[in-house]
Amino acid sequence: MWSTPERFVEIEVGKPGYTVIIQVIDLLRLLCVSEQQMRVAPRTFRPSLFLGEDVKMKGFFIYHKGVIYMTFTEKFHLRIPGPTPIPPSVGRAMQQAMIGHRSQAASQLIRDCSDRLKMVLGTQQQPLILASSGTSALEAGVVNTLSPGDEAIVVVTGVFGDRFTKILNRYNFTVHRLDIPWGQACDVDTLTAFLKQHPKAKAVFMTYCETSTGVLNPVDALAKAVRDHSDALIIVDGVSCVGAVPCQMDEWGIDILVTGSQKAFMLPPGLAFVAVSDRAWKVIEQNEQPRFYLDLISYRNQMDKSTTPFTPALSLIFGLQEVLRLFEEEGMENVIRRHELLKEMTRAGVRALGLTLMTSDEDGSPTVTSIDCKDTDWNVEDLRKALSQINVVVAGGQQHLKGQIFRIGHMGYCDPLDILTTLSAIEFALNQIDVPVELGAGVKAAQEVWTQHV
């Protein structure tokens, strides 16, 4: 059945020139089309029987007054930086029969996933599994390590660095913002100078990948700078890249690393993962800041018993177990190489279309690419709308970047053919909104990158 919000037609009402936009599904119901008629195969359905002869159908598209609409509502291309598509085997794993959350089977599942997460996070510490969003894990990193009166540094390279500051401000901690121009990564010299200005900082918060801009911060080098010039804890938001990029928490000296399920981990939202260093545990154990659901000591104590302090999201953890199996099957080095290839293909294709990348190649993330459209003579939201009409979803900008950029997610269940499809769709959509573009140019550039890696 046609039921997604994009299923619209424009029909004339009243006198010529006056139109309304209505969902196909609603229009058919208004015309008393039966449920059985709405379920007929797209190849045999004739919209003109109900909508008039100006509605034409060609293959699997509906052409109506110059607008093109897909007919397969279940088939679309989700190319946003999270949530990301879910592999079929992961979907099947999550459909397993429910088990008792305090059963031995549940304990074995939780322990198995925690142990196998070590490889992805690059740690020998025991990762903790929270039934919550990635933001909850960011907040856990704050409330477990800081006490009233403490100072903290936040490296802000976009929306999610800014989110760290909002969490800290809510708890009335003293925040020192290191603001980096959006679209650029933080460098070691800038952070080092800032550390010297704020020697009392008890923690430094930073994002590994800044989803809002497509920047990958060099957290390995930044963590070393903190260690060299401060005793502050190093707390890293890895939500939008861990599972797709190099991650060596122990080797890099990261004290708390958090990530979530809905990005490179190819799961629905709902799980957060936290790993904590020995140094951070000592601080946490002495911290009297009140916390309940986000008390990491409770999670550690219960993980020692192979369980969680609160009801675990078992269906998601079944899926996590399958994701970890897929990581092991492909090999994390190959996972990382694949994401580097996807980054290079996307950037080559975007350049070939004459579009402007928001970040440099060095700063660009392997998981998301941002395209700067603020200086174009066309509206980026028109492009996104044209893409949605052919069932391709890309992300827009956030905060002051809204309406100025669009973002292509290429992490998790994504391969080179997905990038070629996305670039082809962008070419087509640009053409539909009358932007001069050479059809095939972006795809060709991406293919040339791919052939170099085969």
Steps between C-alpha positions, in 0.01 A plus 500: 500500500606859446532638849820701542488880542669547162203347315338826389320620191402854405139534389304800380209614715251775423607715212813429291826596664391409852657177621541294815754236593353177629633156582418244234373263765261763637384603154421144406301460818312820424418352162375186675773278361490171685784364709526212251540739208772689687696180547522410132844467347652829376539362148125444466362795697364782282496831692316668212192295589478697825706817454430596141680464170768758592649240733733269309687195618826386347676193637516545874450878504190718506531815289249764604519860382875479455570342838639148530394263777630155580247222542692262730449654843705235680807554282705807575862603549583633846822697472502700820763482776272302727285315550650289224367201303482167682649186340241225443685256725493756781127553449446125523710479815286765667189296421608212720257387768522704818684349796499580869719804563649344816540153350830327444446533126469878536815514713692300241376734225596816690843368597573379148415839350696692761807284447483532121454878520855525634640435154291779342579755771867405527500432873558232759251671731157339530256701283166587658169474314227755575140484380493863392612746234851617426424830670433314824852361483637851446313611811633197688851612410423836660314410820730214595825694476431858609401645837347840587755775440704301247618654174495326163616572146279417203638492147210625287522424129126483438159413643609205710794675660247770583277231652777412747500864613124496545522192723777654708313829532186320614698361794654841571859393438746763382540458125788628287404476132770456240305605191639378169353632171235254386638287220849485647662252738671606822880493481748414774656846530162669549397253770838519673482877525146479637604242761767738626236771539283274717731289718223415750289309250410156636381359166525567127199404288527455124321340208682249282271555201293819498190377322363846427796602284662174391825572686717226648706640786849344556408375846814288529724808466265719706493244782877492504509880526268486801714234666816700435371827643228411751367245746148547361295197403446453126137427412416428136168487314549231235131456418514573128820322405607220737454177307617665178831670584817409693432493873764413758367630829773352722790580269384860449445564870127571481334480841135469401381404153131498417314395188153394392315237305339685210800610295793279395361222722208457255232467769189701588545773762480383859841372613801692628844355570746641752858397578685648798874506580648406838594864552142611440359231730705644787345841442150355464529301823583817694237717330197578716299666221147348519398270215269203472426348159833625366713382794784320323606326821164319501558391140852380580385304805221333309721429200726309739194273535441499123186709522378860516359705791178572308297312240722435197371556146534133413376515140756769422771298673409198286557730204827627652629145523440456127662837421811396690502173306486698175788721617708192580410333171607801294789587732523844660793600278286429196204682653721805542637472144146473361396821673809681372404388149143622546633837615732533201231397252247742645739792502618431145141481377397820676797689355426373151152648524647841575375499859698633795619272779475649848817337633850432372598149400716477812219607735218317323338204674474151347141481628332822381568764236361854516438706186501880535221661296476845660650676197292322237215663311272206579336386823650198671158409641365482145769245427411296808134511402582384146702215646221401736263476203716219363536341844852617578548660840800720583541717809475876520696745712456564871483822697644790296587259216134415439416576139869545413636146474394143442671192636552153355538218750717210386556280801400156617295295254635691201716397206633661179183424304301700754726798435456470124122484544502805727716706265282401205193608695661835587580560132142419407354718776723795408382466143138497622545834678668651193857504630742458208680173558659242276309179557740218581793723597479426872445130449794479259736673746394268780540195277853608414584515872347157551696341216823616667411295808398180324 
